[in-house]
Amino acid sequence: MRLHSAVAAAGGALMLVLAVPASASAAMGQFRYSYLTADGYDVVGFINNPRSGTCIDIQGAGSDGTSPAYAPKNRTDSTATVFLEAGCEGDVFYSLRPGAGASDRLLLRSVVFS
């Protein structure tokens, strides 16, 4: 009888573990960038605790005919790969290690975190 109860308890625990959804992986910290608005104002944008493995199009960077964002600063704990094209597409990309920043010459429209 004890063995039967132990097997039932172990089976119930296993089902509970499988039923709990896994937490989403996120890069902890902030990713910053600069961009010019359609009115010509220089603005600093940021993304807090971005989701890992998901392409993020940079808000205000080329979405409404504006120029790409520039001067990214990766203040997260993950590597950020920035792309010149939206949707993390194209052959022009650059990887920024955690804590690294780049000059105004580095242009971007999207980013993905490892």
N, C-alpha and C positions, 0 to 999 in steps of 0.2 A: 503494500500500500504506500509506503514511504517513497519508493522508487517512482511509482506512478505520479505522486504529487510533485516530486522534484522535476520529472520530465515535463509535466504540465506547466509548472512555474517557469522553467527554462524556455519552453515554447512560447509562453505568453510574453516574456521579456524580449525574445527575438522579434516577435510581431510588433511590439511597441517601438523598438529601435528602428525597424523598417518603415513604420508608419510616420515617424517624425521626419519632416522634410529637411534636407541639408541646407545650411545657411549659405547665402550667396557670398561668393568670394569678392572682396573689394580691396582696392589699394587704399591704405590709410594715409590721409594727409590731403594736401591741396595741390592742384595743378593750375598754374596761372599762365596767362597769355595776354597780349595786347592786340587791339584791332582798331581800325578807323570806322566810325559809323557812316551811314550814307550822307549825313550832314557834315562830315569831316572832323568830328570830335574823336580825340584819342581816348580810348576806354580800356581799362584792365578788366578782363573776365577771369572767372575761376570756376573750377569744378572741385567740389569737396567729396572725398572718399569715393572716387569713381569705381564702377563695377569692372572687375578684371575680365579680360577676354571678350569684351563687347566694344565694337567700334562706336565712338562718340563723335558726331559732327560738331564742330566748334560753332557755337551760337554767334551770329553776326559776322562770320568769316565767309564771305562769298555767297551766302544764302539769298541775299537780295541785291546782287550785283556789286556788292562791296568787295574790296580787296581781301586777300587772305589775312589771317591772324599772323602775328610774328612774336619773336622774343619769348618763347615758352620757358617756363621754370617748373621743373618737376620736383615738387616738395612732398612727394608721396614716398612710400616704402617699396614701390614697384618700378620696374623699367617702363617708360612710356615711349612708344613708337609713334612718331608724328608723321602724317602724310600731307603732301601738297594738295591732293585731291580729296573730295568728300567721299565718305563711305569706305575709308581706309583702302582706297584703290590707287593703282598707278605704280610706276617704278621709282618715283621720287619720295623717299622716306628717310627718317633719321631716328636713331634711338638715343634717348636721354636716360642715363642711369638715375637711380634715386638721389635726390638732392642736387642734381645738376640743372644748370640753366644754359640758355643759348643767346646769341646776339640777335639784334633786330633783323639780320639777314636771313635767319631761318624762318621760312614761311610755312604755314600749316592751315589745313581746313578740317582735319580729323585726327583722332588719336585713339590708340588702343593700349591698354595696360596689361602687363604680364601677370 
